[in-house]
Every structure is written in structure tokens, then in C-alpha cells.
């Protein structure tokens, strides 16, 4: 709908977003982000597909009792859930240490540039 857009401040209109995207610091930020996300995503997907393939092609192994009515399949399934939490905690830590400080610098530089200051 027309007129429902959030109001844009004059400063936001003056920000050179394309210039920021092409800057070395922003490119480095993207590289840092991808260097964490892609390998972790690949490992998590391999882990997930291993579980699915084991469930489909090795039901005897997955139904092996560990203790009581707890079997290997249930333990691996619970490990899948645990993996989600571990990956989330690792990303939050990594972003806080490696990504957020650089992103904050880029934001501050953009704010200074719109105010007419030069760093």
C-alpha cells in the first residue's frame, strides 16, 4: 500500500550504501561472516543427512538398545537438537567478537559521513 512505508530520515537518504558495500571493510565483514557460516552449515547438513541416512538404511543400528528403552537412534536425534543450540551459541559468540565490532565501525563511519565529518 502506498503511504505505509516507514519514514526515512534525511540522513538515511544521504548514506552511500553502494559505496559502503564496495568498501574494503564491508567486503572483509562479508568474508568473515561467510568463513564462519558456510563451513558450519556444511558440517550441520552433513550431520543431519547422516542421521537421515542411518535412519533409512541402517535401522538395525539405530534400534540398538543403549540402556532401557533408549536406543542409538534416539540418542543421535537428541544430539541433533543439541547441535542446533551449540551452533547458535557459537554464532552468537563469533558475531559478538568478529562481526559486530566491524559492523559498528561501518555504521559509525556512515553516520559521520552523513553529518559531514571525515574519519
N, C-alpha and C positions, 0 to 999 in steps of 0.2 A: 504494500500500500504506500502511496505517496504521503510524505509528511511524517511517517513513523520512524524515520531514521534518527539515531541518536545525534544530538547536536555536536558539531565538530568545532573545536576551538580554532581560533586563528593560528595558534602555534602549531597545531597538528597539520594544518594546510601548508605550512611553511617548511615542514620537515622533508628533507630529501631522502625519501625511503629507498629509492633506486640507488642513490649514491651510497647509502648505508649498506645495502645488500651487496654492493660490489667492493666494499672496503675490505682490507686485509683482516681486520679484527673480526668482522662478521663472518667472513669465509672461514677463519680459524675456529670461530664458535660453532659453525655448522660441521666442520671437520671433527671437532671434539665430540659433538653430540652423536654424529654418525659412528665414530670409532667406538663408542660405548654401545649404542643401541643395536647396530647390525650384528655384532658378534653375540651379544646376549640373546637377541631374538633368534638367531640361528641355533644356538645351544638349546634354548627353551623349546623351539619347534622340534628339534631332533629328539629331545627328551619326551615330548608329548607323543610324537609319532612312534617312538619306541614302545611306549605304553600301549598305544592303539594296536600296533602290530603284534605285540606279545599277547594282548587280549584276544586278537583274532586268530593268530596262528600258533600260539603256544598255551592253549587253555589248561593243559595238564600242569605246566609250570606255574601259571597264575593261580591255580587252585591248590597249590601245595600248602598244606597247613603249616603255620609257624608256631602258634600256640592257641589252644582253644579253637574257636571258630574263626580266628584271624588267619587269613591266608596271604600269600605273596602279592596277589592282585590288589587286595585292599590296602596293604602297606604301600605299594607303589602308587596307588591312587591318592592316598593321603599325602605322599611325598610330592605329588603333582600340585596339590593345593599349597603345601608348604613352599614349593618353588615359587609360586606366584608372590607370596609375601616376601621371600628373600630377594627376588628380582626387584620388587617395588622398593624395598629398603635400600638396596644397592643403588638404584637410580636416584632416589632422593638424596642419598649421601653424595653421589658423584655430581649431581646437578648443583648441590649446595657448595661444593668445593671447586668445581671446574667450570661450570656453565654460568651460574648466577652472577658471580663477580664480573665476568666479561660482559654479560648482558646488561648489567647495571652501568658499567662504564659506557657502553654504547648508548644507552638511554640518556645518561647524563651529558654526553657529548652532543647528542641531538637536541637536548633541552638548551644547552649553552649556545648551540648554533642558531636556534630559533630566537634566542634572546640577543643575538648579535655578538656574543663573546667568541673568542677563538682560544682553543686549548693549545 
